[in-house]
Amino acid sequence: AELFSPQRMLAMEADIRDFAISLIDAVKDQGACNFIEAVSEPLPVFTFLKLVGLDTSRLREFRELAVRGSVDPDPAVRTYSTRRIAEITAEFIDSRLESPRATPVDLTDALLRLQIDERKITADECKAYMRLLFFAGLDTVVNAMGFGILYLARHRDAQARMRNNPAEIRSAVEELLRLGAPVQPGRRVTRDMLWHGVRLRQGDRALLCLPSAN
């Protein structure tokens, strides 16, 4: 929790801002760019890798695995990518367990010291958390930024409003995150039922499409 505290994030703000500015400076004179490739992939992915202590030089490799593991239309590709992510995160956790550090330096150090119901977290639980963080850090933020910029590209009035009223940017970000909703939570039906004329049976998978509700 300490590593996700406002104080910790504020301490990282200057470095994140500098990196964001460097990405924008690299494309601003072109007048246009592929925003996902130029900004929204490298910025949150680099930040996440720094936060957990993974190798930032493998940014493109990790990002590609996250994309293929979550949205590739070929089930075999998704399965392979997910398995490869599990291998990478397991090797990473094992290396940290072999050489623990005296004090937490990054999120992984804190994870290894986590206690659940007054017991120390197990290695398998650490690896499961890291797999979850891998997808969360390398996919959802990229998509959320992409949805937000797409909306602003289509609504020039919203761009002008934020430029003229910078104090509104924070609330605008919250609304853009809600509107895009990059994660679609899956659920399992707990009992047989008829829902708006649709027969649902216990164990069926259901997908809540948040953007349609938002």
Order of alpha helices (4+ residues) and beta strands (2+ residues): alpha-alpha-alpha-alpha-alpha-beta-beta-alpha-alpha-alpha-alpha-beta-beta-beta-beta-alpha
